[in-house]
Amino acid sequence: MTAYLHYFDLETTRFLMVVIFLVLMSYLDITSNIVSNAIMITALLVSFFMMMTMDNANYTHYAFGLLCGLGLAILPFAFGLMGGADVKAYAVVGSYIGMSYVISTFVYSLVFGCLLALYYLFINKTQLKHFSSEHNYLYEHNHQMEHEEQDKQKKAIAFIPCILAGVILTYFYPLEWTL
């Protein structure tokens, strides 16, 4: 199997590895909305070991990619627009593809996420959790049982598939960033 890896350059191999991990994470995100930390840690360890085997590795490029992935996703997470697994997925993506590509992935995945949200809102007519107008404390306190029943009908978007689409699009059409 390792003989086939010689046909790919290192950048392609890293993109393929992150795609494999993101496919697994996407499946878990879609089916259960829970992505195990063990998968995230395994993906980071594989990225670290791949980096250690590189001859002329630019370690700072991938380390800053990990930090940039965390930094880009922490703001939407702070406002409740993104889950913790999505933030960790961006860290994994950054550790594999580096800082300049993680910014491109972030932009593409936000576009895919917006398109998916528009699909759910207008085509599928599903009410999304983060876009409901019922965030009034008094309403929630007085109508807690009704609110819990309505909350079950609302749908959270599985965002890791959008990150996967962003990574794939970044591989073929990277946005140019000068860092």
KOLVEXKE-269328 format. One line per field, with one value per residue: residue number from 1; residue in one letter; chain; x, y, z of N, C-alpha, C in turn. Coordinates in nm, 3 decimals, always signed. Layout:
% residues N
pos = (NUM,...) .
code = (A,...) .
unit = (A,...) .
n_c1 = (X,...) .
n_c2 = (Y,...) .
n_c3 = (Z,...) .
ca_c1 = (X,...) .
ca_c2 = (Y,...) .
ca_c3 = (Z,...) .
c_c1 = (X,...) .
c_c2 = (Y,...) .
c_c3 = (Z,...) .
END
This chain:
% residues 179
pos = (1,2,3,4,5,6,7,8,9,10,11,12,13,14,15,16,17,18,19,20,21,22,23,24,25,26,27,28,29,30,31,32,33,34,35,36,37,38,39,40,41,42,43,44,45,46,47,48,49,50,51,52,53,54,55,56,57,58,59,60,61,62,63,64,65,66,67,68,69,70,71,72,73,74,75,76,77,78,79,80,81,82,83,84,85,86,87,88,89,90,91,92,93,94,95,96,97,98,99,100,101,102,103,104,105,106,107,108,109,110,111,112,113,114,115,116,117,118,119,120,121,122,123,124,125,126,127,128,129,130,131,132,133,134,135,136,137,138,139,140,141,142,143,144,145,146,147,148,149,150,151,152,153,154,155,156,157,158,159,160,161,162,163,164,165,166,167,168,169,170,171,172,173,174,175,176,177,178,179) .
code = (M,T,A,Y,L,H,Y,F,D,L,E,T,T,R,F,L,M,V,V,I,F,L,V,L,M,S,Y,L,D,I,T,S,N,I,V,S,N,A,I,M,I,T,A,L,L,V,S,F,F,M,M,M,T,M,D,N,A,N,Y,T,H,Y,A,F,G,L,L,C,G,L,G,L,A,I,L,P,F,A,F,G,L,M,G,G,A,D,V,K,A,Y,A,V,V,G,S,Y,I,G,M,S,Y,V,I,S,T,F,V,Y,S,L,V,F,G,C,L,L,A,L,Y,Y,L,F,I,N,K,T,Q,L,K,H,F,S,S,E,H,N,Y,L,Y,E,H,N,H,Q,M,E,H,E,E,Q,D,K,Q,K,K,A,I,A,F,I,P,C,I,L,A,G,V,I,L,T,Y,F,Y,P,L,E,W,T,L) .
unit = (A,A,A,A,A,A,A,A,A,A,A,A,A,A,A,A,A,A,A,A,A,A,A,A,A,A,A,A,A,A,A,A,A,A,A,A,A,A,A,A,A,A,A,A,A,A,A,A,A,A,A,A,A,A,A,A,A,A,A,A,A,A,A,A,A,A,A,A,A,A,A,A,A,A,A,A,A,A,A,A,A,A,A,A,A,A,A,A,A,A,A,A,A,A,A,A,A,A,A,A,A,A,A,A,A,A,A,A,A,A,A,A,A,A,A,A,A,A,A,A,A,A,A,A,A,A,A,A,A,A,A,A,A,A,A,A,A,A,A,A,A,A,A,A,A,A,A,A,A,A,A,A,A,A,A,A,A,A,A,A,A,A,A,A,A,A,A,A,A,A,A,A,A,A,A,A,A,A,A) .
n_c1 = (+0.082,+0.199,+0.350,+0.183,+0.151,+0.366,+0.303,+0.165,+0.209,+0.324,+0.146,-0.096,-0.137,-0.175,-0.411,-0.583,-0.583,-0.703,-0.952,-1.046,-1.069,-1.258,-1.479,-1.555,-1.609,-1.816,-2.018,-2.076,-2.158,-2.386,-2.553,-2.566,-2.513,-2.295,-1.953,-1.684,-1.424,-1.203,-1.167,-1.097,-0.856,-0.704,-0.689,-0.538,-0.301,-0.216,-0.171,+0.040,+0.238,+0.269,+0.378,+0.619,+0.756,+0.819,+1.066,+1.165,+1.002,+0.771,+0.707,+0.590,+0.400,+0.194,+0.138,+0.052,-0.163,-0.332,-0.382,-0.496,-0.724,-0.863,-0.888,-1.042,-1.286,-1.370,-1.511,-1.774,-1.853,-1.860,-2.084,-2.279,-2.337,-2.207,-2.101,-1.901,-1.765,-1.735,-1.553,-1.329,-1.296,-1.214,-0.965,-0.836,-0.842,-0.682,-0.438,-0.367,-0.369,-0.261,-0.206,-0.282,-0.453,-0.656,-0.797,-0.914,-1.072,-1.243,-1.389,-1.516,-1.664,-1.837,-1.995,-2.115,-2.251,-2.430,-2.584,-2.697,-2.845,-3.028,-3.160,-3.283,-3.449,-3.615,-3.677,-3.711,-3.858,-3.799,-3.759,-3.481,-3.253,-3.080,-3.179,-3.422,-3.676,-3.739,-3.596,-3.641,-3.622,-3.837,-4.040,-3.934,-3.920,-4.186,-4.319,-4.205,-4.248,-4.385,-4.192,-3.985,-4.104,-4.134,-3.867,-3.775,-3.869,-3.719,-3.428,-3.083,-2.803,-2.586,-2.263,-2.009,-2.006,-2.018,-1.771,-1.612,-1.684,-1.580,-1.305,-1.253,-1.320,-1.131,-0.897,-0.907,-0.969,-0.814,-0.838,-0.653,-0.431,-0.218,+0.009) .
n_c2 = (-0.120,+0.122,+0.175,+0.293,+0.546,+0.688,+0.794,+1.022,+1.360,+1.515,+1.709,+1.641,+1.391,+1.467,+1.616,+1.410,+1.248,+1.417,+1.441,+1.177,+1.151,+1.355,+1.259,+1.043,+1.185,+1.347,+1.162,+1.074,+1.318,+1.376,+1.155,+1.129,+1.372,+1.393,+1.388,+1.193,+1.264,+1.103,+1.042,+1.291,+1.337,+1.123,+1.192,+1.428,+1.325,+1.155,+1.350,+1.487,+1.284,+1.242,+1.486,+1.471,+1.285,+1.413,+1.552,+1.821,+1.979,+2.233,+2.316,+2.522,+2.623,+2.430,+2.417,+2.679,+2.664,+2.489,+2.649,+2.870,+2.754,+2.692,+2.954,+3.087,+2.955,+2.989,+3.223,+3.205,+2.985,+3.092,+3.254,+3.067,+2.961,+2.754,+2.423,+2.249,+2.032,+2.113,+2.322,+2.181,+2.022,+2.211,+2.268,+2.025,+2.021,+2.247,+2.156,+1.968,+2.088,+2.340,+2.696,+2.895,+2.754,+2.673,+2.903,+2.951,+2.719,+2.773,+2.994,+2.882,+2.674,+2.818,+2.937,+2.707,+2.622,+2.834,+2.808,+2.557,+2.615,+2.798,+2.625,+2.450,+2.637,+2.756,+2.578,+2.319,+2.395,+2.386,+2.465,+2.617,+2.568,+2.779,+3.005,+3.083,+3.301,+3.306,+3.378,+3.504,+3.554,+3.553,+3.440,+3.185,+3.095,+3.100,+2.937,+2.679,+2.400,+2.399,+2.514,+2.323,+2.115,+2.238,+2.280,+2.025,+1.984,+2.152,+2.185,+2.122,+2.217,+1.991,+2.062,+1.974,+1.825,+2.044,+2.159,+1.956,+1.972,+2.226,+2.177,+2.004,+2.168,+2.368,+2.229,+2.198,+2.456,+2.679,+2.970,+3.264,+3.368,+3.592,+3.540) .
n_c3 = (+0.000,+0.065,-0.155,-0.338,-0.238,-0.324,-0.566,-0.516,-0.426,-0.122,-0.029,-0.156,-0.037,+0.229,+0.202,+0.118,+0.348,+0.540,+0.423,+0.443,+0.724,+0.767,+0.627,+0.787,+1.026,+0.931,+0.875,+1.136,+1.245,+1.097,+1.152,+1.436,+1.557,+1.723,+1.762,+1.828,+2.061,+2.047,+1.779,+1.679,+1.818,+1.725,+1.454,+1.475,+1.582,+1.374,+1.180,+1.304,+1.310,+1.036,+0.968,+1.102,+0.953,+0.723,+0.508,+0.462,+0.644,+0.707,+0.991,+1.135,+0.962,+0.961,+1.233,+1.285,+1.117,+1.256,+1.484,+1.357,+1.246,+1.482,+1.581,+1.385,+1.405,+1.664,+1.725,+1.592,+1.745,+2.002,+1.986,+1.965,+1.718,+1.606,+1.667,+1.918,+1.807,+1.546,+1.570,+1.661,+1.437,+1.248,+1.359,+1.314,+1.034,+0.981,+1.085,+0.901,+0.642,+0.657,+0.723,+0.522,+0.354,+0.530,+0.581,+0.333,+0.320,+0.533,+0.439,+0.209,+0.335,+0.495,+0.301,+0.190,+0.420,+0.458,+0.224,+0.274,+0.504,+0.395,+0.223,+0.408,+0.539,+0.339,+0.123,+0.235,+0.451,+0.728,+1.068,+1.203,+1.476,+1.560,+1.444,+1.540,+1.665,+1.928,+2.169,+2.405,+2.749,+2.931,+2.780,+2.738,+3.001,+3.092,+2.913,+2.911,+2.870,+2.626,+2.473,+2.482,+2.340,+2.092,+2.037,+1.985,+1.732,+1.581,+1.375,+1.388,+1.197,+1.049,+1.037,+0.971,+0.725,+0.551,+0.600,+0.498,+0.225,+0.179,+0.212,-0.003,-0.220,-0.178,-0.234,-0.513,-0.608,-0.471,-0.265,-0.299,-0.063,+0.091,+0.323) .
ca_c1 = (+0.000,+0.282,+0.403,+0.091,+0.166,+0.473,+0.247,+0.109,+0.300,+0.289,+0.028,-0.211,-0.156,-0.233,-0.551,-0.658,-0.599,-0.803,-1.082,-1.089,-1.117,-1.379,-1.591,-1.598,-1.671,-1.943,-2.116,-2.117,-2.228,-2.520,-2.636,-2.588,-2.474,-2.187,-1.829,-1.599,-1.293,-1.101,-1.144,-1.024,-0.719,-0.638,-0.659,-0.428,-0.180,-0.173,-0.114,+0.169,+0.335,+0.296,+0.466,+0.751,+0.822,+0.854,+1.207,+1.178,+0.871,+0.749,+0.624,+0.513,+0.286,+0.088,+0.101,-0.031,-0.288,-0.415,-0.426,-0.584,-0.852,-0.930,-0.920,-1.152,-1.412,-1.407,-1.610,-1.909,-1.883,-1.893,-2.219,-2.371,-2.370,-2.128,-2.077,-1.763,-1.704,-1.698,-1.431,-1.221,-1.275,-1.130,-0.828,-0.782,-0.820,-0.566,-0.315,-0.335,-0.350,-0.186,-0.278,-0.345,-0.564,-0.766,-0.878,-0.993,-1.172,-1.340,-1.476,-1.600,-1.759,-1.943,-2.086,-2.195,-2.340,-2.539,-2.672,-2.770,-2.944,-3.134,-3.237,-3.370,-3.548,-3.710,-3.719,-3.757,-3.944,-3.763,-3.713,-3.349,-3.238,-3.009,-3.243,-3.556,-3.690,-3.796,-3.489,-3.681,-3.614,-3.971,-4.113,-3.880,-3.951,-4.329,-4.367,-4.094,-4.291,-4.412,-4.064,-3.913,-4.168,-4.099,-3.724,-3.755,-3.902,-3.618,-3.317,-2.949,-2.733,-2.459,-2.176,-1.885,-2.009,-1.984,-1.626,-1.560,-1.700,-1.485,-1.170,-1.244,-1.317,-1.002,-0.793,-0.913,-0.978,-0.779,-0.839,-0.516,-0.408,-0.076,+0.035) .
ca_c2 = (+0.000,+0.242,+0.202,+0.382,+0.681,+0.756,+0.861,+1.148,+1.444,+1.519,+1.793,+1.560,+1.289,+1.531,+1.646,+1.284,+1.203,+1.499,+1.406,+1.050,+1.178,+1.437,+1.174,+0.973,+1.283,+1.391,+1.056,+1.081,+1.444,+1.366,+1.051,+1.141,+1.507,+1.380,+1.338,+1.151,+1.328,+1.006,+1.057,+1.416,+1.319,+1.033,+1.270,+1.518,+1.245,+1.114,+1.469,+1.512,+1.184,+1.270,+1.601,+1.429,+1.205,+1.500,+1.589,+1.966,+2.018,+2.367,+2.286,+2.639,+2.638,+2.342,+2.456,+2.797,+2.619,+2.439,+2.765,+2.952,+2.683,+2.717,+3.096,+3.124,+2.892,+3.016,+3.331,+3.149,+2.897,+3.177,+3.303,+2.954,+2.930,+2.639,+2.332,+2.223,+1.939,+2.190,+2.395,+2.083,+1.979,+2.314,+2.249,+1.911,+2.065,+2.335,+2.081,+1.891,+2.162,+2.463,+2.820,+2.964,+2.673,+2.665,+3.024,+2.923,+2.620,+2.840,+3.075,+2.791,+2.600,+2.911,+2.950,+2.584,+2.623,+2.928,+2.747,+2.451,+2.680,+2.851,+2.509,+2.407,+2.739,+2.791,+2.464,+2.213,+2.462,+2.340,+2.572,+2.586,+2.603,+2.903,+3.117,+3.105,+3.432,+3.288,+3.377,+3.589,+3.475,+3.537,+3.343,+3.053,+3.056,+3.079,+2.834,+2.586,+2.273,+2.423,+2.543,+2.197,+2.042,+2.305,+2.261,+1.893,+1.991,+2.233,+2.105,+2.181,+2.181,+1.919,+2.153,+1.910,+1.801,+2.170,+2.172,+1.860,+2.032,+2.336,+2.122,+1.952,+2.283,+2.434,+2.153,+2.223,+2.600,+2.752,+3.116,+3.311,+3.451,+3.619,+3.549) .
ca_c3 = (+0.000,+0.069,-0.288,-0.408,-0.187,-0.395,-0.682,-0.472,-0.350,+0.019,-0.012,-0.194,+0.065,+0.348,+0.170,+0.120,+0.486,+0.608,+0.364,+0.503,+0.859,+0.762,+0.586,+0.909,+1.116,+0.870,+0.897,+1.276,+1.267,+1.036,+1.214,+1.580,+1.602,+1.820,+1.704,+1.939,+2.074,+2.010,+1.635,+1.661,+1.868,+1.630,+1.333,+1.506,+1.597,+1.240,+1.118,+1.368,+1.263,+0.895,+0.964,+1.150,+0.849,+0.611,+0.508,+0.482,+0.695,+0.759,+1.108,+1.177,+0.871,+1.007,+1.370,+1.272,+1.057,+1.365,+1.563,+1.273,+1.241,+1.610,+1.593,+1.295,+1.444,+1.803,+1.731,+1.574,+1.858,+2.117,+1.967,+1.957,+1.579,+1.564,+1.778,+1.957,+1.711,+1.427,+1.604,+1.661,+1.298,+1.185,+1.408,+1.241,+0.896,+0.981,+1.109,+0.781,+0.518,+0.680,+0.755,+0.409,+0.303,+0.626,+0.561,+0.213,+0.359,+0.619,+0.353,+0.130,+0.418,+0.536,+0.186,+0.186,+0.536,+0.430,+0.124,+0.341,+0.591,+0.308,+0.178,+0.518,+0.573,+0.234,+0.042,+0.323,+0.549,+0.861,+1.153,+1.254,+1.616,+1.585,+1.378,+1.591,+1.727,+2.060,+2.267,+2.515,+2.872,+2.990,+2.699,+2.764,+3.137,+3.107,+2.821,+2.902,+2.811,+2.484,+2.409,+2.466,+2.232,+1.967,+2.014,+1.927,+1.591,+1.513,+1.326,+1.385,+1.074,+1.061,+0.963,+0.927,+0.580,+0.483,+0.610,+0.401,+0.092,+0.171,+0.192,-0.140,-0.311,-0.157,-0.302,-0.656,-0.635,-0.348,-0.266,-0.280,+0.055,+0.113,+0.467) .
c_c1 = (+0.086,+0.342,+0.313,+0.104,+0.276,+0.422,+0.188,+0.219,+0.247,+0.163,-0.099,-0.240,-0.218,-0.380,-0.636,-0.682,-0.705,-0.942,-1.134,-1.142,-1.246,-1.499,-1.645,-1.667,-1.806,-2.052,-2.166,-2.196,-2.370,-2.608,-2.665,-2.560,-2.367,-2.066,-1.734,-1.467,-1.180,-1.067,-1.063,-0.878,-0.640,-0.599,-0.542,-0.296,-0.126,-0.111,+0.024,+0.274,+0.366,+0.394,+0.608,+0.827,+0.862,+1.000,+1.226,+1.046,+0.873,+0.652,+0.537,+0.391,+0.168,+0.045,+0.015,-0.163,-0.384,-0.470,-0.521,-0.721,-0.932,-0.976,-1.036,-1.286,-1.458,-1.513,-1.752,-1.949,-1.926,-2.036,-2.321,-2.411,-2.301,-2.103,-1.929,-1.692,-1.661,-1.569,-1.311,-1.193,-1.191,-0.986,-0.761,-0.750,-0.696,-0.436,-0.274,-0.298,-0.283,-0.273,-0.348,-0.462,-0.681,-0.854,-0.968,-1.104,-1.281,-1.440,-1.571,-1.704,-1.868,-2.044,-2.176,-2.294,-2.457,-2.637,-2.756,-2.877,-3.060,-3.222,-3.334,-3.480,-3.656,-3.761,-3.783,-3.851,-3.924,-3.717,-3.580,-3.335,-3.179,-3.076,-3.386,-3.561,-3.742,-3.688,-3.517,-3.686,-3.753,-4.053,-4.065,-3.918,-4.100,-4.383,-4.261,-4.134,-4.320,-4.282,-3.983,-3.972,-4.135,-3.952,-3.694,-3.781,-3.801,-3.498,-3.188,-2.879,-2.606,-2.359,-2.048,-1.890,-1.980,-1.834,-1.559,-1.570,-1.604,-1.343,-1.154,-1.237,-1.185,-0.890,-0.790,-0.910,-0.941,-0.790,-0.698,-0.510,-0.258,-0.054,+0.183) .
c_c2 = (+0.126,+0.274,+0.297,+0.526,+0.757,+0.827,+0.997,+1.231,+1.456,+1.602,+1.716,+1.453,+1.348,+1.567,+1.519,+1.234,+1.285,+1.471,+1.276,+1.073,+1.260,+1.357,+1.097,+1.068,+1.331,+1.288,+1.061,+1.207,+1.439,+1.269,+1.076,+1.279,+1.503,+1.321,+1.312,+1.228,+1.233,+1.016,+1.183,+1.401,+1.228,+1.109,+1.365,+1.443,+1.198,+1.233,+1.500,+1.413,+1.200,+1.386,+1.563,+1.349,+1.289,+1.543,+1.737,+2.023,+2.162,+2.351,+2.403,+2.659,+2.553,+2.374,+2.582,+2.765,+2.566,+2.555,+2.855,+2.887,+2.703,+2.862,+3.140,+3.072,+2.928,+3.126,+3.280,+3.054,+2.979,+3.232,+3.191,+2.915,+2.805,+2.553,+2.311,+2.128,+2.011,+2.268,+2.299,+2.031,+2.082,+2.304,+2.133,+1.950,+2.154,+2.261,+2.000,+1.979,+2.297,+2.587,+2.883,+2.885,+2.664,+2.790,+3.006,+2.822,+2.683,+2.921,+2.985,+2.719,+2.691,+2.931,+2.826,+2.579,+2.717,+2.872,+2.636,+2.508,+2.737,+2.738,+2.464,+2.508,+2.755,+2.672,+2.358,+2.264,+2.407,+2.459,+2.531,+2.636,+2.742,+3.024,+3.140,+3.239,+3.423,+3.281,+3.473,+3.505,+3.451,+3.435,+3.202,+3.004,+3.021,+2.965,+2.726,+2.454,+2.290,+2.444,+2.415,+2.114,+2.105,+2.284,+2.125,+1.895,+2.072,+2.146,+2.185,+2.131,+2.105,+1.993,+2.086,+1.868,+1.928,+2.195,+2.077,+1.915,+2.149,+2.288,+2.074,+2.067,+2.360,+2.361,+2.186,+2.372,+2.678,+2.903,+3.162,+3.407,+3.473,+3.639,+3.545) .
c_c3 = (+0.000,-0.068,-0.365,-0.360,-0.258,-0.520,-0.646,-0.408,-0.207,+0.044,-0.048,-0.090,+0.190,+0.322,+0.173,+0.262,+0.559,+0.551,+0.424,+0.644,+0.858,+0.713,+0.706,+1.005,+1.062,+0.892,+1.041,+1.307,+1.211,+1.113,+1.362,+1.637,+1.711,+1.749,+1.820,+1.940,+2.036,+1.861,+1.609,+1.705,+1.775,+1.504,+1.358,+1.522,+1.462,+1.166,+1.173,+1.317,+1.115,+0.882,+1.007,+1.044,+0.729,+0.621,+0.541,+0.530,+0.742,+0.877,+1.149,+1.089,+0.920,+1.150,+1.368,+1.203,+1.162,+1.448,+1.485,+1.260,+1.369,+1.621,+1.506,+1.345,+1.585,+1.814,+1.701,+1.687,+1.980,+2.107,+1.951,+1.816,+1.528,+1.687,+1.806,+1.862,+1.585,+1.451,+1.601,+1.520,+1.223,+1.232,+1.335,+1.097,+0.888,+1.001,+0.987,+0.662,+0.535,+0.687,+0.635,+0.354,+0.401,+0.616,+0.440,+0.244,+0.443,+0.535,+0.273,+0.217,+0.471,+0.423,+0.177,+0.302,+0.517,+0.327,+0.185,+0.433,+0.509,+0.256,+0.287,+0.547,+0.466,+0.154,+0.131,+0.431,+0.690,+0.942,+1.216,+1.397,+1.635,+1.523,+1.427,+1.664,+1.869,+2.167,+2.382,+2.642,+2.931,+2.911,+2.730,+2.903,+3.151,+3.022,+2.801,+2.836,+2.663,+2.408,+2.386,+2.353,+2.097,+1.933,+1.953,+1.776,+1.512,+1.478,+1.334,+1.259,+1.110,+0.973,+0.913,+0.779,+0.499,+0.487,+0.510,+0.259,+0.073,+0.147,+0.048,-0.240,-0.299,-0.230,-0.452,-0.692,-0.510,-0.368,-0.234,-0.162,+0.067,+0.262,+0.493) .
END
